[in-house]
Amino acid sequence: MSPTVFCEQGFRFFFFLREEKRMHVHVISGDGEAKFWLEPELELAKNHGYSRIQLKQIESIVEAHSDELVKAWRKHFSS
């Protein structure tokens, strides 16, 4: 199961359960898939298929929703 945190501009932002402990978010769309670290600072971890322009767009969305993502992470992984 991979809980969706939100969808925006054609991208789905979600977590994989039982993955690594470092806070991060996965992003997927028809164009590709990426993973961004949320701590200690926002950073691209992996990219498969997205252009630099798309990655900047995704990064901006992640920045805008950073509080929501951290809150959702803590909720999902608190147990």
C-alpha positions, 0 to 999 in steps of 0.5 A: 500500500502506498498512501497518496498525500495529494495530487497536483498538476498531474503528479501524484505525491505518495509514500511507500510503507516500510521503506527507509526511515529518512523522510522523503516523498515519491512522485509519479505521473505519466512522464516519469517517477522521482523521489525527493528527500524532505530532510535535512533539506529538500533534495532530489534523490532519484529521477526516472524520466522527468526533464529538468523543467519538470523536476523544478516544477515538482520541487516547487510543489513539494516546497509549497506542501512541505508542512503537509508532507511532513505532517503526513509522514509523521502520521503514517510512520509514527507507529 
